[in-house]
């Protein structure tokens, strides 16, 4: 009887899933999800880079689509060039701060005991770029231009999205600094950072960019801008996934902890190479 009970007990233990098996399965799922997201982003990137011209659709105004570009006045051309320079400068300055934030985040685990101030580095970078975008991203808005803030936010989707980007960066920077000061629990930052990054990446995918579509090369320019924003979004999604894995993963935790700052540096580099 004792032998039979011992045998049944062993079978029950063999059939019961252990914590180790659950953890291994969860790790495998997370790694597969990560590579799936990165592969999907890379595929979308390649597709957007090699997107052919769209065929004519029923109901399309062929006269408008195939008409030669209208000549622009010197004043309109000067305004277009000024807007182009402003947009490129904004993207590149934002890219510099994002790249710098990635460097601080990468070096922090190694040097925070020797230089405790480095803990605040990437949070300050996010605050700096957030304040810059909040104030200077759209100079047609008061006090730099004639438009009121309410009119711009309610009538210009591009301006509204820029301010949302700024608020996302400000939120991440403020929470990171408060976490480094010990005022907030680290779990809040670990939750907020990937969520805000995903939201920002989705906004980048659907980001609207104003411009005169009747100008010469307008369609090619718009496709080029959409491709660049698709790359930003792909890098943002990869940052979100690896930052989550850095908190949840056990087997590849060190790899993930280094991956998301490196991807942040990559995103900063892409922003600094932005052209229109």
C-alpha positions as CSV (number, residue, x, y, z in Angstrom):
1,X,0.0,0.0,0.0
2,X,2.8,2.4,0.9
3,X,4.5,1.7,-2.4
4,X,1.4,2.4,-4.4
5,X,0.8,5.7,-2.5
6,X,4.4,6.7,-3.2
7,X,4.0,5.9,-6.9
8,X,0.7,8.0,-7.1
9,X,2.4,10.9,-5.3
10,X,5.3,10.8,-7.8
11,X,2.9,10.8,-10.8
12,X,1.0,13.7,-9.3
13,X,4.2,15.7,-8.9
14,X,5.2,14.9,-12.5
15,X,1.8,15.9,-13.9
16,X,1.7,19.2,-11.9
17,X,3.3,22.2,-13.7
18,X,6.1,23.7,-11.7
19,X,7.0,27.4,-11.2
20,X,10.1,26.8,-13.3
21,X,8.1,25.5,-16.2
22,X,5.7,28.3,-16.0
23,X,8.5,30.9,-15.9
24,X,10.3,29.2,-18.9
25,X,7.1,29.2,-20.9
26,X,6.5,32.9,-20.1
27,X,10.1,33.8,-21.0
28,X,9.7,31.9,-24.3
29,X,6.5,33.7,-25.1
30,X,8.0,37.1,-24.3
31,X,11.0,36.4,-26.5
32,X,8.9,35.2,-29.4
33,X,6.6,38.3,-29.0
34,X,9.7,40.5,-29.1
35,X,11.1,39.0,-32.3
36,X,7.6,39.1,-33.9
37,X,7.2,42.8,-33.2
38,X,10.7,43.6,-34.4
39,X,10.3,41.5,-37.6
40,X,6.9,43.1,-38.3
41,X,8.3,46.6,-37.8
42,X,11.2,45.7,-40.2
43,X,8.8,44.4,-42.8
44,X,6.7,47.5,-42.6
45,X,9.8,49.6,-42.9
46,X,10.9,47.8,-46.0
47,X,7.4,48.0,-47.5
48,X,7.1,51.8,-46.9
49,X,10.6,52.4,-48.3
50,X,9.7,50.5,-51.6
51,X,6.1,51.6,-51.8
52,X,5.0,51.8,-55.5
53,X,2.9,54.6,-56.8
54,X,-0.8,53.9,-56.1
55,X,-3.0,53.1,-59.1
56,X,-5.8,55.3,-60.1
57,X,-9.0,54.6,-58.2
58,X,-12.6,55.0,-59.3
59,X,-13.9,58.5,-58.7
60,X,-10.4,60.0,-58.6
61,X,-10.1,63.5,-60.2
62,X,-7.5,62.7,-62.9
63,X,-7.2,66.3,-63.9
64,X,-6.2,67.3,-60.5
65,X,-3.9,64.4,-59.9
66,X,-2.1,64.7,-63.2
67,X,-2.1,68.4,-63.6
68,X,1.3,70.1,-63.6
69,X,2.4,71.7,-60.4
70,X,1.3,75.3,-60.2
71,X,4.0,77.9,-60.0
72,X,4.6,79.4,-56.5
73,X,5.3,83.0,-55.7
74,X,8.6,84.0,-54.2
75,X,6.9,84.7,-50.8
76,X,5.2,81.3,-50.8
77,X,8.5,79.5,-51.7
78,X,10.3,81.4,-48.9
79,X,7.7,80.4,-46.4
80,X,8.0,76.8,-47.5
81,X,11.7,76.8,-47.1
82,X,11.4,78.5,-43.7
83,X,8.9,75.8,-42.5
84,X,11.2,73.1,-43.9
85,X,14.2,74.4,-42.0
86,X,12.2,74.8,-38.8
87,X,10.8,71.3,-39.0
88,X,14.2,69.7,-39.7
89,X,15.8,71.7,-36.8
90,X,13.1,70.6,-34.4
91,X,13.5,67.0,-35.3
92,X,17.2,67.1,-35.1
93,X,17.3,68.9,-31.8
94,X,14.8,66.5,-30.4
95,X,17.0,63.7,-31.7
96,X,20.1,65.1,-30.0
97,X,18.3,65.0,-26.6
98,X,16.9,61.5,-27.2
99,X,20.3,60.2,-28.2
100,X,21.8,61.9,-25.1
101,X,19.1,60.3,-22.9
102,X,19.9,56.9,-24.3
103,X,23.6,57.4,-23.4
104,X,22.7,58.4,-19.8
105,X,20.3,55.4,-19.5
106,X,23.0,53.0,-20.8
107,X,25.7,54.3,-18.5
108,X,23.6,54.8,-15.4
109,X,23.7,51.2,-14.0
110,X,27.5,51.2,-14.2
111,X,28.3,54.7,-12.9
112,X,25.5,55.6,-10.6
113,X,27.4,54.6,-7.4
114,X,30.4,56.7,-8.5
115,X,28.4,59.6,-9.8
116,X,24.9,59.5,-8.3
117,X,23.8,62.6,-10.3
118,X,23.8,60.4,-13.5
119,X,20.6,58.9,-12.2
120,X,18.8,62.1,-13.3
121,X,20.4,62.3,-16.7
122,X,17.9,60.8,-19.1
123,X,15.0,62.2,-17.2
124,X,16.4,65.7,-17.6
125,X,16.9,65.1,-21.3
126,X,13.3,64.1,-21.7
127,X,12.1,67.2,-19.8
128,X,14.3,69.4,-22.0
129,X,13.0,68.1,-25.3
130,X,9.5,68.1,-23.9
131,X,9.7,71.8,-22.9
132,X,11.3,72.7,-26.2
133,X,8.5,71.0,-28.3
134,X,5.8,72.4,-26.1
135,X,7.0,76.0,-26.7
136,X,8.8,76.1,-30.0
137,X,7.4,73.2,-32.1
138,X,4.8,75.5,-33.9
139,X,5.9,79.1,-34.2
140,X,2.7,80.1,-36.0
141,X,1.1,79.9,-32.5
142,X,1.1,82.9,-30.1
143,X,3.4,84.4,-28.8
144,X,5.6,83.7,-31.9
145,X,2.7,83.9,-34.5
146,X,-0.8,85.2,-35.0
147,X,-2.7,82.0,-34.2
148,X,-4.2,81.4,-30.7
149,X,-3.4,78.2,-28.9
150,X,-7.0,77.2,-28.9
151,X,-7.5,77.7,-32.6
152,X,-4.3,75.8,-33.4
153,X,-5.2,72.8,-31.2
154,X,-8.8,72.7,-32.5
155,X,-8.1,73.3,-36.2
156,X,-4.6,72.0,-36.8
157,X,-4.1,68.2,-36.1
158,X,-0.4,68.5,-36.7
159,X,-0.1,71.2,-33.9
160,X,-2.2,69.1,-31.6
161,X,0.0,66.0,-32.1
162,X,3.1,68.0,-31.5
163,X,1.8,69.2,-28.1
164,X,0.8,65.6,-27.2
165,X,4.3,64.4,-28.0
166,X,5.6,67.2,-25.7
167,X,3.3,66.2,-22.9
168,X,4.4,62.5,-23.2
169,X,8.0,63.4,-23.0
170,X,7.4,65.7,-20.0
171,X,5.5,63.0,-18.2
172,X,8.2,60.4,-18.7
173,X,10.9,62.9,-17.7
174,X,9.1,64.1,-14.5
175,X,8.3,60.6,-13.3
176,X,11.9,59.4,-14.0
177,X,13.4,62.3,-12.0
178,X,11.0,61.8,-9.1
179,X,11.8,58.0,-9.1
180,X,15.5,58.8,-9.0
181,X,14.9,61.1,-6.0
182,X,13.1,58.3,-4.2
183,X,9.7,60.1,-4.3
184,X,8.0,57.6,-6.5
185,X,8.2,53.8,-6.7
186,X,10.2,52.3,-9.6
187,X,7.2,50.3,-10.6
188,X,5.4,53.4,-11.8
189,X,8.2,54.3,-14.2
190,X,8.4,50.7,-15.4
191,X,4.7,50.9,-16.2
192,X,4.5,54.5,-17.5
193,X,7.6,54.4,-19.8
194,X,6.5,51.6,-22.2
195,X,2.8,52.7,-22.2
196,X,3.8,56.3,-23.1
197,X,6.3,55.0,-25.7
198,X,3.6,52.9,-27.4
199,X,1.2,55.8,-27.5
200,X,3.9,58.0,-29.0
201,X,4.8,55.4,-31.6
202,X,1.1,55.0,-32.6
203,X,0.8,58.7,-33.0
204,X,3.9,58.7,-35.2
205,X,2.3,56.1,-37.5
206,X,-0.7,58.4,-38.0
207,X,1.1,61.7,-37.7
208,X,-0.2,64.3,-40.1
209,X,2.2,66.6,-41.9
210,X,0.9,69.7,-43.6
211,X,2.1,71.0,-46.9
212,X,1.0,72.1,-50.4
213,X,0.2,68.9,-52.2
214,X,0.0,70.8,-55.5
215,X,3.7,71.8,-55.3
216,X,6.3,70.0,-57.4
217,X,7.4,66.7,-55.9
218,X,4.8,66.9,-53.1
219,X,3.7,63.2,-53.3
220,X,7.4,62.0,-53.2
221,X,8.1,64.3,-50.3
222,X,5.1,63.0,-48.3
223,X,6.0,59.4,-48.9
224,X,9.6,60.2,-47.8
225,X,8.3,61.8,-44.6
226,X,5.9,58.9,-43.9
227,X,8.8,56.5,-44.3
228,X,10.9,58.4,-41.8
229,X,8.1,58.5,-39.3
230,X,7.4,54.8,-39.8
231,X,11.1,54.2,-38.8
232,X,10.7,56.3,-35.7
233,X,7.6,54.4,-34.7
234,X,9.3,51.0,-35.3
235,X,12.2,52.1,-33.0
236,X,9.7,53.3,-30.4
237,X,7.8,50.0,-30.3
238,X,11.1,48.1,-30.0
239,X,12.1,50.4,-27.1
240,X,8.7,49.7,-25.3
241,X,9.0,45.9,-25.7
242,X,12.6,45.7,-24.6
243,X,11.9,48.0,-21.6
244,X,9.1,45.7,-20.5
245,X,11.3,42.6,-21.0
246,X,14.0,44.2,-18.9
247,X,11.6,44.2,-16.0
248,X,9.8,40.9,-16.6
249,X,12.5,38.7,-18.2
250,X,14.9,36.7,-16.1
251,X,17.0,34.8,-18.7
252,X,17.8,37.8,-21.0
253,X,17.4,40.6,-18.4
254,X,20.9,42.0,-19.0
255,X,20.5,42.0,-22.7
256,X,17.1,43.8,-22.5
257,X,18.5,46.3,-20.0
258,X,21.1,47.3,-22.5
259,X,18.9,47.0,-25.6
260,X,16.3,49.7,-24.8
261,X,18.9,52.4,-24.2
262,X,20.7,51.4,-27.4
263,X,17.4,51.6,-29.3
264,X,16.9,55.0,-27.7
265,X,20.3,56.1,-29.1
266,X,19.2,54.6,-32.5
267,X,16.0,56.6,-32.4
268,X,17.9,59.8,-31.6
269,X,20.2,59.2,-34.5
270,X,17.3,58.6,-36.9
271,X,15.7,61.9,-35.7
272,X,19.0,63.8,-36.2
273,X,19.1,62.5,-39.8
274,X,15.6,63.7,-40.5
275,X,15.1,65.6,-43.8
276,X,12.1,66.8,-45.8
